[in-house]
Amino acid sequence: MGIRDTMKTQSPSAILMWKWMGFVTAIWVQCISGNNYTFANYSQDLKKVMNYDQVQLNTLSVAKDVGKSFGLVAGFCADLLPPWVILLIGSLVGLVGYGTQWLVVSQRIAPPPMWQMAIAMCLGGNSTTWMNTACLLTCLRNFAGSRGTISGLMKGYIGLSTAIFTVLCSSLFTGNSAAFLLLLALLPFAVNATAMVFMRPVPSSTSAKEDKEEQIGFSIVNVIAGALSFYLLAYSIGADLINSYPIANKLYATGLAVFLALPLIVPARLLILERSARFAATNAAESGSPVEENRVPLLKDAQGSQSEAESQAESSTVDTDSGIVSGAVVSHGEVSDTTARKLKLGDDHTAWDAILTFDFWVLFFTFLCGIGTGITVMNNFGQIGQSLGTQDVAIFISFISIFGFYGRIVAGSVSEHYARKLALPRPFWMGLAKLFMIFGYLYMGVGAPGSLYVGSIIVGAAYGVHITITVPTASEMFGLTNFGLMYNILVLNIPLGSFLFSGLLAGFLYDREAAKDSASGPNGFTQLLSTWLQEDTPKTCYGAHCFNLLFTIMAVTCAVGLLLDIFLTLRLRPLYQAIRRKRNAVVRLATNTDGRDLSLQEEVTSKLIADTGQGRHIFAGSCMVKALFYTFRRKRSRTRAI
């Protein structure tokens, strides 16, 4: 809170600079957060240096993924420590993890034992959880009124990070795995060092004008992100041609750097607008035109008003038992004594309070239904394509990645728009995505013509929608104060869903169908003979029946998730209506308050927007009455002075 209080005393241009520069550096951090997906770029050299077999190499890959499961530690620390500390920890963890791998691959040290390499891989995989948590949590708090848009952009750039590293590896480090590992160790450290300077808690937008400027800025960044996705898609399509010309490689990498720098347009634009307004005001003062009076006394009055307002917090939120809007007024910062049932949706919950609520588990399981089935298709698309007679599935993997990006970006912006305009709860969009997933799974299950194209597009987009929507939904339900740990609990659904649906269900059903084909096909005698000879022959299944039952089960799972989404949408409707009323109250306050008393509006309403959904809601009517009272008193004092 100390930094946030300090920021309130700075000029508007300084606040804009810190907020948007922090957002841009967070984008850069997300762009390099895909380093743990680049194992294939150096795994063969690591295998050769360590003299590993494939089983040992796969063990290291598993250790890398296990590191991401320790994100709960990052989430717990993010609720207690400032962002720069979280980024520093992530940088150091990644430096040790990837630095050790660089020392091994470059043969600067002797190959260490297997368990030591596993620890290094685990540290490398864990480093991204610190960076992701710091960026997402800080940006959600700084732009609390645009949580959907923030979530979409952050998750969207993470989705592009693997493609970004692919371009860097192909353009700059072809055939040099050691140099690439050195990049993985040092580049995140350098980017995080920049983010540590600019990414800090900043007050959220406190006026309708500032909120409008934020939406313009987000629109610009969305356009840049979309253009970057097409740029990376063009590289993936023409990679062979581009890689055949070293100059083209370097130029493409340079173009990538330009795209990553383009979001700086937004803070630069806002800073120029602010400086231009100041320059115009200075010229008006020098020419003798009427100018605004000194607002310092009014600020003092406003601070007194804010102190009075902060002594009460109107709980216009949803009771977690009854699901209705409550009008009870509680003291600021007061929480329930022992059980989470006394808290209300929209209040600040601890992670323990949240997981004791029925609503948390509804959100958890509907997220699992969408994410678990989606990642199963991604993990098994090679075998799905093979069973339907397609050997090369690279184009479909690209479709999943690209449309996953668009699903994240579009879901964030669209859900934000309708939450503001119609108070439409965000789980509605998860339910809509599941409808498409049900159709896609059934279509792929029967092996219909073009099913791989339809399935890859639908699954990619719907997966992206779930990744984006869950983040702001959880923050609006349980607050942002302790959101770091809750977020990392929710994303445990990704490895859990992969294990349940892909590791257990898909593998079992595929092997069963393959065994049936082997026993009943023309090569049944050969299969029997190889069994007698104890020969291990791979099981392969061909035809739509190979995954038909799996797709049917996943469609039913999504149908269950759809029912949960409908329930959650109806249950959260009062909460979103309350949030919308608060936002509209701020707009009315901005309209009714004299422009010369803008600082009063900013002081009185800062908590109203910044803490919406965090349990410290300032009663909108009280804010308006106090603001109008001080405005009227100010005008009376001016009349007496005249």
FITOR-145910 format. One line per 2 residues: number of its first residue (from 0); their letters; for each residue x, y, z of C-alpha. Coordinates in steps of 0.001 Angstrom, whole numbers, plus 500000, padded with zeros to 6 digits. Layout:
BEGIN
NUM) A) X:Y:Z; ...
END
This chain:
BEGIN
0) MG) 500000:500000:500000; 502907:502308:500497
2) IR) 503738:502435:496805; 500086:502900:495914
4) DT) 499762:505795:498357; 502901:507363:496895
6) MK) 501531:507041:493376; 498408:508965:494364
8) TQ) 500547:512028:495129; 502226:512019:491717
10) SP) 501068:513897:488640; 498563:512304:486257
12) SA) 501239:511957:483588; 503500:510063:486000
14) IL) 500675:507733:487001; 499849:507068:483350
16) MW) 503489:506383:482590; 503888:503889:485445
18) KW) 500616:502113:484739; 501035:501659:480999
20) MG) 504761:501052:481034; 504106:498382:483630
22) FV) 501478:496871:481354; 503806:496870:478332
24) TA) 506641:495274:480297; 504160:492670:481564
26) IW) 503383:491850:477924; 507106:491395:477278
28) VQ) 507393:489078:480274; 504473:487012:478995
30) CI) 506127:486783:475583; 509146:485029:477093
32) SG) 507110:482874:479480; 506925:480072:476931
34) NN) 510541:479091:477487; 509495:475841:479159
36) YT) 507806:474741:475909; 511080:474853:473976
38) FA) 512505:471571:475273; 512357:470008:471801
40) NY) 514753:472663:470484; 517680:471364:472550
42) SQ) 516603:467947:473868; 518585:465937:471307
44) DL) 521864:467666:472174; 521132:467205:475873
46) KK) 520437:463520:475244; 523742:463158:473406
48) VM) 525867:464957:476009; 524272:463126:478941
50) NY) 524290:459799:477064; 520634:459247:477916
52) DQ) 518156:456852:476382; 514653:458010:475450
54) VQ) 513144:456947:478760; 515625:459061:480724
56) LN) 515040:462023:478424; 511289:461714:478918
58) TL) 511889:461660:482669; 513573:465064:482415
60) SV) 510627:466345:480403; 508284:465199:483159
62) AK) 510484:466948:485747; 510096:470161:483755
64) DV) 506312:469858:483884; 506393:469002:487587
66) GK) 508073:472360:488176; 504977:474126:486889
68) SF) 502880:472291:489461; 504686:474195:492229
70) GL) 502974:477405:491135; 501077:477346:494429
72) VA) 504241:478632:496101; 504391:481553:493667
74) GF) 500714:482281:494235; 501102:482281:498014
76) CA) 504118:484605:497870; 502451:486934:495351
78) DL) 499749:487732:497908; 502404:488810:500433
80) LP) 505296:490301:498439; 505513:493167:495913
82) PW) 505663:492333:492182; 509346:493139:491787
84) VI) 510277:490528:494407; 508194:487856:492652
86) LL) 509828:488719:489321; 513276:488629:490914
88) IG) 512619:485173:492360; 511391:483929:488985
90) SL) 514468:485351:487268; 516872:483723:489716
92) VG) 515074:480371:489602; 515165:480400:485801
94) LV) 518791:481524:485754; 519811:478578:487928
96) GY) 517666:476063:486051; 518516:476994:482471
98) GT) 522018:478131:483400; 522783:474645:484686
100) QW) 521462:473111:481478; 523634:475508:479456
102) LV) 526727:474501:481426; 525969:470841:480726
104) VS) 525157:471136:477009; 528131:473439:476377
106) QR) 530256:470848:478248; 531669:473424:480644
108) IA) 530948:471036:483494; 530858:467249:483698
110) PP) 527437:465650:483218; 525759:465645:486661
112) PM) 523720:462758:488088; 520188:462242:486872
114) WQ) 518570:463641:490008; 520529:466888:489764
116) MA) 519496:467378:486145; 515900:466688:487150
118) IA) 516116:469462:489759; 517534:471859:487151
120) MC) 514687:471011:484768; 512167:471459:487572
122) LG) 513553:474913:488401; 513416:475968:484765
124) GN) 509782:474923:484490; 508867:476560:487795
126) ST) 510352:479948:486846; 507459:480777:484533
128) TW) 504880:480394:487305; 506477:483285:489206
130) MN) 506511:485525:486142; 502957:484697:485071
132) TA) 501541:485220:488551; 503293:488565:489076
134) CL) 502197:489959:485707; 498611:488776:485802
136) LT) 497950:489760:489403; 499505:493232:489121
138) CL) 497751:494099:485861; 494390:492857:487143
140) RN) 494733:495144:490151; 495978:498140:488169
142) FA) 493187:497785:485588; 490505:496398:487909
144) GS) 487717:497780:485730; 488912:495841:482660
146) RG) 489724:492411:484039; 488426:490478:481045
148) TI) 490482:492490:478576; 493595:492178:480728
150) SG) 493165:488429:481100; 492668:488005:477354
152) LM) 495786:489975:476454; 498005:488351:479076
154) KG) 496901:484835:478163; 497007:485649:474462
156) YI) 500634:486720:474538; 501519:483601:476528
158) GL) 499943:481606:473720; 502245:483317:471224
160) ST) 505386:482930:473336; 506247:479478:471985
162) AI) 506061:480743:468408; 508214:483731:469374
164) FT) 510939:481487:470774; 510688:479304:467678
166) VL) 511456:482320:465492; 514376:483322:467713
168) CS) 515792:479798:467768; 515505:479318:464000
170) SL) 516777:482792:463150; 519642:483217:465576
172) FT) 520634:479842:467031; 520203:477238:464315
174) GN) 522265:474188:465280; 523576:475811:468473
176) SA) 521605:474461:471408; 524088:475778:473970
178) AF) 523629:479365:472790; 519862:478921:472814
180) LL) 519963:477677:476421; 522066:480692:477367
182) LL) 519336:482859:475836; 516705:481049:477916
184) AL) 518736:481791:481049; 519587:485455:480388
186) LP) 516722:486885:478306; 514020:486395:480976
188) FA) 516365:487904:483558; 516887:491004:481384
190) VN) 513181:491406:480570; 512192:490901:484201
192) AT) 514739:493513:485264; 512909:496034:483067
194) AM) 509539:494939:484428; 510804:495273:488006
196) VF) 511338:498990:487386; 507954:499795:485856
198) MR) 505512:497120:487025; 504139:498199:490379
200) PV) 500750:498800:492027; 499050:501872:490539
202) PS) 495531:503180:491284; 492897:502007:488829
204) ST) 491010:504430:486613; 489047:506930:488693
206) SA) 487016:508739:486053; 484957:507989:482986
208) KE) 487461:509886:480851; 490412:507843:482063
210) DK) 488442:504630:481631; 487654:505626:478043
212) EE) 491333:506272:477368; 492137:502827:478766
214) QI) 489679:501191:476384; 491296:503004:473456
216) GF) 494683:501764:474620; 493445:498191:474900
218) SI) 491994:498392:471392; 495386:499455:470048
220) VN) 497154:496593:471823; 494543:494110:470566
222) VI) 495194:495191:466979; 498960:494870:467491
224) AG) 498540:491408:469026; 496367:490293:466116
226) AL) 498917:491542:463591; 501683:489754:465502
228) SF) 499744:486484:465336; 499466:486762:461541
230) YL) 503172:487590:461368; 504060:484445:463307
232) LA) 501594:482362:461290; 503264:483525:458088
234) YS) 506604:482383:459487; 505266:478939:460381
236) IG) 503876:478526:456860; 506984:479749:455047
238) AD) 509624:478607:457547; 511484:476414:455052
240) LI) 511803:479231:452544; 512775:481833:455158
242) NS) 515352:479579:456809; 517066:478983:453482
244) YP) 518167:482632:453423; 520197:483780:456470
246) IA) 519415:487432:455727; 515684:486686:455677
248) NK) 516036:485022:459073; 517665:488082:460582
250) LY) 515122:490425:459014; 512255:488340:460342
252) AT) 513715:488414:463849; 514099:492199:463543
254) GL) 510477:492497:462482; 509493:490460:465520
256) AV) 511359:492888:467785; 509473:495788:466175
258) FL) 506127:494091:466823; 507051:493540:470469
260) AL) 507998:497214:470845; 504801:498533:469222
262) PL) 502683:498441:472440; 504853:501344:473642
264) IV) 502631:503450:471382; 499942:503435:474069
266) PA) 501883:504965:476998; 503631:507337:474591
268) RL) 500284:508525:473240; 498785:509091:476692
270) LI) 501892:510877:477905; 501814:513205:474895
272) LE) 498122:513975:475481; 498776:514773:479127
274) RS) 501733:517021:478349; 499739:518795:475614
276) AR) 496924:519524:478051; 499391:520945:480562
278) FA) 501021:523073:477889; 497633:524444:476823
280) AT) 496739:525245:480433; 500054:527054:480922
282) NA) 499513:529145:477794; 495990:529999:478917
284) AE) 497303:531151:482296; 499994:533324:480707
286) SG) 497484:534922:478333; 495185:535877:481185
288) SP) 492441:533391:480381; 490471:531916:483290
290) VE) 492259:528954:484758; 491465:526451:487434
292) EN) 491995:527452:491006; 494421:525707:493252
294) RV) 492736:522492:494263; 494874:521681:497282
296) PL) 492298:522745:499914; 489626:520793:498064
298) LK) 491869:517764:497949; 492205:517971:501689
300) DA) 488433:518080:502028; 488141:515182:499633
302) QG) 490624:513168:501618; 488530:513790:504704
304) SQ) 485477:512701:502774; 487267:509599:501596
306) SE) 488308:508758:505132; 484681:508972:506219
308) AE) 483596:506907:503236; 486217:504267:503911
310) SQ) 484864:503816:507429; 481933:501999:505859
312) AE) 481769:499470:503060; 478448:498709:501467
314) SS) 478122:495004:500871; 476041:495152:497686
316) TV) 477263:491703:496874; 475829:488230:496714
318) DT) 475408:486046:499770; 477151:482745:499144
320) DS) 474267:480880:500769; 471182:482611:499382
322) GI) 472644:483982:496164; 470811:487320:496569
324) VS) 472034:490893:496840; 472488:491925:500404
326) GA) 472054:495466:501672; 473878:494994:504938
328) VV) 476594:497469:505856; 479735:496215:507570
330) SH) 482875:497892:508767; 485683:498338:506283
332) GE) 487980:495361:506313; 485654:493317:508518
334) VS) 485457:489680:507555; 483599:486674:508835
336) DT) 484684:485099:512093; 485195:481492:511175
338) TA) 483417:480287:508078; 483392:481377:504477
340) RK) 479591:481132:504467; 479387:484550:506133
342) LK) 481365:486117:503333; 479605:487266:500194
344) LG) 480524:486892:496572; 482562:489945:495691
346) DD) 484180:490191:499125; 487858:489488:499611
348) HT) 488258:485786:500342; 491368:484036:501494
350) AW) 492212:480917:499527; 490895:478823:502414
352) DA) 487649:480804:502567; 487198:480401:498816
354) IL) 487714:476649:498654; 485150:476186:501426
356) TF) 482446:477705:499232; 480209:475767:496884
358) DF) 480707:478422:494186; 484459:477852:494005
360) WV) 484023:474179:493232; 481357:474866:490630
362) LF) 483846:477151:488880; 486643:474630:489399
364) FT) 484755:471716:487856; 483282:473615:484920
366) FL) 486804:474816:484140; 488011:471211:484381
368) CG) 485307:470031:481964; 486435:472477:479286
370) IG) 490181:472502:479871; 490580:468777:480538
372) TG) 488804:467691:477367; 490468:470376:475258
374) IT) 494007:469491:476288; 493220:465820:475637
376) VM) 492536:466600:471984; 495740:468635:471772
378) NN) 497866:465895:473317; 496416:463139:471115
380) FG) 495922:464963:467824; 498722:463006:466183
382) QI) 496996:459695:466863; 493579:461169:466047
384) GQ) 494859:462263:462648; 496527:458913:462061
386) SL) 493336:457023:462878; 491470:459118:460303
388) GT) 494126:458573:457642; 496178:461773:458042
390) QD) 499865:461375:458850; 500934:465037:458891
392) VA) 498927:467023:461446; 501225:470072:461584
394) IF) 498642:472341:459953; 496009:471304:462505
396) IS) 498379:471963:465406; 498931:475446:463949
398) FI) 495161:475955:463775; 494813:474995:467441
400) SI) 497531:477469:468439; 496338:480397:466314
402) FG) 492633:480015:467076; 493510:479460:470722
404) FY) 495091:482906:470649; 492017:484450:469021
406) GR) 489768:482709:471529; 491704:484292:474388
408) IV) 491773:487793:472926; 488156:487860:471748
410) AG) 486783:486274:474930; 488471:488896:477086
412) SV) 487198:491887:475101; 483702:490564:474378
414) SE) 483030:489410:477933; 484220:492780:479237
416) HY) 481921:494655:476839; 478786:492730:477780
418) AR) 479625:492697:481481; 479693:496494:481341
420) KL) 476704:496939:479035; 474293:494181:480098
422) AL) 475794:492907:483380; 476127:489543:481636
424) PR) 478132:487141:483832; 481287:485828:482211
426) PF) 480477:482104:482724; 477893:482575:479954
428) WM) 480775:482622:477471; 482273:479438:478878
430) GL) 478900:477787:478384; 478736:479033:474798
432) AK) 482232:477678:474169; 481185:474293:475559
434) LF) 478253:474181:473138; 480704:474442:470263
436) MI) 482981:471869:471909; 480099:469383:472147
438) FG) 479398:469799:468438; 483102:469528:467585
440) YL) 483609:466355:469630; 480573:464614:468145
442) YM) 481600:465680:464639; 485127:464336:465109
444) GV) 483801:461195:466781; 481973:460062:463642
446) GA) 484960:460877:461431; 482931:463213:459193
448) PG) 484674:464866:456210; 486765:467829:457296
450) SL) 486369:466880:460946; 490045:467521:461695
452) YV) 489765:471091:460398; 486522:471743:462258
454) GS) 487760:470088:465439; 491121:471872:465562
456) II) 489511:475290:465075; 486713:474732:467604
458) VG) 488894:473122:470263; 491605:475763:469932
460) AA) 489190:478688:470209; 487099:477148:473010
462) YG) 490219:476238:474997; 491365:479847:474744
464) VH) 487970:481090:475929; 488153:478949:479072
466) IT) 491724:480032:479842; 490735:483707:479647
468) IT) 487267:483755:481217; 488124:481833:484387
470) VP) 490630:484443:485599; 488377:487545:485809
472) TA) 485414:485442:486932; 487309:484124:489946
474) SE) 488648:487588:490796; 485161:489099:490706
476) MF) 483750:486299:492843; 486462:486153:495500
478) GL) 488377:489441:495236; 491912:490316:494206
480) TN) 493605:490681:497588; 494427:486966:497905
482) FG) 493942:486060:494268; 497483:484821:493595
484) LM) 497061:481526:495429; 493490:481007:494202
486) YN) 494598:481487:490599; 497307:478851:490912
488) IL) 494835:476447:492521; 492491:476868:489566
490) VL) 495190:476303:486949; 495993:472970:488581
492) NI) 493088:471878:486395; 495443:471834:483409
494) PL) 497754:469022:484614; 494823:467353:486394
496) GS) 492704:467359:483244; 495622:466123:481174
498) FL) 496164:463240:483592; 492514:462209:483880
500) FS) 491295:462589:480312; 494490:462179:478306
502) GL) 496766:460016:480428; 494149:457609:481753
504) LA) 490973:457701:479674; 492294:458368:476165
506) GF) 495211:455968:476469; 493062:453155:477849
508) LY) 490301:453503:475248; 492731:453783:472332
510) DR) 494718:450717:473398; 491498:448766:473836
512) EA) 490296:449610:470312; 493756:448898:468886
514) AK) 493783:445507:470607; 490382:444706:469102
516) DS) 491648:445588:465625; 494762:443475:466089
518) AS) 492797:440461:467321; 490121:440577:464612
520) GP) 492181:441813:461668; 494108:439848:459048
522) NG) 497252:440167:461139; 495708:438558:464201
524) FT) 497914:435437:463891; 500992:437637:463571
526) QL) 499949:439526:466698; 499439:436253:468569
528) LS) 502801:434905:467411; 504607:438066:468470
530) TW) 502978:437783:471877; 504287:434212:472249
532) LQ) 507741:435425:471233; 507420:438321:473735
534) ED) 507905:440887:471004; 506727:444390:471901
536) TP) 504899:445648:468815; 503184:449039:468933
538) KT) 499402:449018:468905; 497844:451066:466135
540) CY) 494170:451701:465454; 492624:452960:462217
542) GA) 489125:454293:461757; 486632:456625:463415
544) HC) 485827:453993:466047; 489283:454443:467625
546) FN) 488270:457658:469403; 484482:457525:469039
548) LL) 483811:456523:472642; 486364:459039:473942
550) FT) 484732:461899:472022; 481300:460813:473237
552) IM) 482456:460821:476862; 484080:464238:476424
554) AV) 480895:465604:474820; 478871:464380:477807
556) TC) 481466:465910:480141; 481102:469263:478375
558) AV) 477317:468952:478644; 477696:468605:482417
560) GL) 480017:471611:482377; 477421:473531:480358
562) LL) 474828:472935:483078; 477312:474210:485658
564) DI) 477925:477310:483526; 474185:477988:483307
566) FL) 473877:477628:487069; 476858:479914:487658
568) TL) 475546:482511:485191; 472202:482720:487000
570) RL) 473847:482726:490416; 476298:485513:489556
572) RP) 473766:487744:487812; 473061:489851:490958
574) LY) 476794:490323:491528; 477387:491591:487993
576) QA) 474364:493878:488266; 475840:495350:491447
578) IR) 479203:495873:489740; 477449:497565:486815
580) RK) 475493:499869:489137; 478709:500945:490817
582) RN) 480351:501662:487487; 477329:503672:486332
584) AV) 477388:505622:489594; 480943:506671:488820
586) VR) 479894:507840:485354; 477030:509889:486820
588) LA) 479381:511355:489392; 481783:512355:486627
590) TN) 478909:514013:484770; 477441:515892:487742
592) TD) 480691:517009:489342; 482118:520341:488215
594) GR) 485210:519866:486062; 487180:522117:488416
596) DL) 486505:519636:491202; 487795:516634:489258
598) SL) 490344:515776:491927; 487495:515381:494417
600) QE) 485851:512894:492094; 489117:511012:491699
602) EV) 489748:510838:495440; 486214:509853:496420
604) TS) 485687:507254:493670; 489144:505682:493447
606) KL) 488215:502908:495841; 484870:502472:494115
608) IA) 486440:501269:490875; 489744:499911:492123
610) DT) 488198:497722:494784; 485063:496567:492951
612) GQ) 484774:492887:493748; 487381:493061:496517
614) GR) 485047:493521:499476; 485775:497243:500049
616) HI) 482904:498724:498054; 482093:502361:498767
618) FA) 478402:503048:498689; 477797:504847:495371
620) GS) 474987:507066:496648; 477079:508183:499598
622) CM) 479935:509079:497272; 477669:511167:495062
624) VK) 476104:513023:498000; 479486:513812:499524
626) AL) 480926:514920:496185; 477981:517222:495450
628) FY) 478124:518597:499004; 481776:519566:498708
630) TF) 481196:520936:495209; 478365:523129:496510
632) RR) 480448:524291:499485; 483331:525112:497171
634) KR) 481129:527225:494922; 479713:529084:497932
636) SR) 483226:529918:499106; 484040:531246:495629
638) TR) 480893:533428:495653; 481823:534903:499027
640) AI) 485339:535623:497781; 483896:537566:494848
END
